[in-house]
Amino acid sequence: MNKATFSIDIVSSMILVRKSGYWDIVTDIAYITDLAQAFTRFKSRQFVVIVDMRGWICSDEVKASEFKTDIVLDRRAQVAECWIVDETKYSDHLLKFVTLPSLDFLRSQSLEEANEWIARQTLTALEKDQLSKWLLAD
């Protein structure tokens, strides 16, 4: 089984997240903690979140954990979120965390569809270019 890893990078007005491997509860807690810290950097400045979940598998232990229900991420300044997944079923349990009506949300298995989502965001040309390159990197 692949070791669980994640990275959270802040680039301008974007939070870029990669998740991969077989996720356990310890990794999940560390991830949520780091993500919450990243969100606090955007108290009133608008931001988007892009999560590359390709190669990520979440254990049943993590899916059933009540830990996540106690965490509140400050999403007031967030305007959009995109998840790129291998299969949508791997992220179904996370949908309840992105239920903001004003959030431009996309969950897709297609990089082409993700790039169309990127094109409609209010990002600068440089940010869009950086994001497209980030998506292609592994």
C-alpha positions in Angstrom: 0.0 0.0 0.0 1.3 3.5 -0.9 2.4 5.7 2.1 0.0 8.6 2.8 1.4 12.0 1.9 0.1 15.5 1.5 1.3 18.9 0.7 -0.3 22.3 1.1 1.2 25.2 -0.8 0.0 28.8 -0.8 0.7 30.6 -4.1 -0.7 34.1 -4.2 -4.5 33.7 -3.8 -4.5 29.9 -4.1 -4.2 27.0 -1.7 -2.8 24.1 -3.7 -3.2 20.7 -2.0 -2.0 17.3 -3.0 -3.2 14.1 -1.2 -2.0 10.6 -2.1 -1.5 7.2 -0.7 -3.6 5.2 1.7 -4.9 7.7 4.3 -5.0 6.8 8.0 -6.4 8.8 10.9 -3.0 10.2 12.0 -2.3 11.6 8.5 -5.9 13.0 8.4 -5.5 14.9 11.6 -2.2 16.3 10.5 -3.7 17.3 7.2 -6.8 19.0 8.7 -4.6 20.9 11.1 -2.3 22.2 8.4 -5.2 23.1 6.1 -6.9 25.1 8.9 -3.6 27.0 9.3 -3.5 27.7 5.6 -7.1 29.0 5.6 -6.3 31.5 8.4 -3.8 33.2 6.1 -6.8 34.5 4.1 -8.9 36.2 6.8 -10.6 38.7 4.4 -8.7 38.2 1.2 -10.5 36.0 -1.4 -8.9 32.7 -2.2 -9.4 29.5 -4.2 -8.6 25.9 -3.2 -7.4 23.3 -5.6 -7.0 19.7 -4.4 -5.3 17.0 -6.4 -6.6 13.8 -5.0 -5.3 11.5 -7.7 -3.7 8.5 -6.1 -5.5 9.1 -2.8 -7.5 6.4 -1.0 -9.2 7.1 2.3 -9.5 4.3 4.9 -12.9 3.4 6.4 -11.5 4.5 9.8 -11.0 8.0 8.5 -14.4 8.2 6.7 -16.2 7.1 9.9 -14.1 9.4 12.2 -16.1 12.0 14.1 -12.9 14.2 14.4 -13.8 16.1 11.2 -17.2 17.1 12.5 -15.5 19.1 15.3 -13.3 21.1 12.9 -14.6 24.3 11.4 -12.5 25.8 8.6 -13.0 29.6 8.1 -14.2 29.6 4.5 -15.7 33.1 4.5 -13.2 34.5 2.0 -13.1 31.4 -0.1 -14.7 31.8 -3.5 -14.0 28.5 -5.3 -12.8 24.9 -4.8 -11.8 22.2 -7.3 -11.1 18.5 -6.6 -9.4 16.4 -9.1 -10.1 12.7 -8.3 -9.4 9.3 -9.7 -13.0 8.2 -8.9 -15.7 10.4 -7.4 -16.6 7.7 -4.8 -13.3 8.2 -3.0 -14.4 11.8 -2.1 -18.1 11.3 -1.5 -17.7 11.5 2.3 -16.1 15.0 2.0 -19.0 16.7 0.1 -20.6 17.9 3.3 -17.6 20.1 4.0 -18.1 22.2 0.8 -21.8 23.0 1.0 -21.4 26.8 0.8 -23.9 28.1 -1.7 -21.6 30.9 -2.9 -18.7 28.5 -3.6 -17.9 27.7 -7.2 -17.2 24.0 -6.6 -16.0 21.3 -9.1 -15.2 17.7 -8.6 -13.8 16.1 -11.7 -11.8 13.2 -13.0 -10.8 15.3 -16.0 -7.9 17.7 -16.2 -9.6 19.3 -19.2 -12.6 20.1 -17.1 -10.4 21.4 -14.3 -8.7 23.7 -16.7 -12.1 25.0 -17.9 -12.9 25.7 -14.2 -9.5 27.5 -13.8 -10.3 29.7 -16.8 -13.5 31.0 -15.2 -11.9 31.9 -11.9 -10.9 35.5 -11.0 -7.2 34.6 -11.0 -4.5 36.6 -12.7 -3.0 35.2 -15.9 0.2 34.4 -13.9 -1.8 32.5 -11.3 -3.7 30.5 -13.9 -0.4 29.7 -15.6 1.2 28.6 -12.3 -1.9 26.5 -11.5 -1.9 24.8 -14.8 1.8 23.9 -14.4 1.2 22.7 -10.9 -1.6 20.3 -12.1 0.8 18.7 -14.6 3.6 18.2 -12.1 3.8 15.1 -10.0 
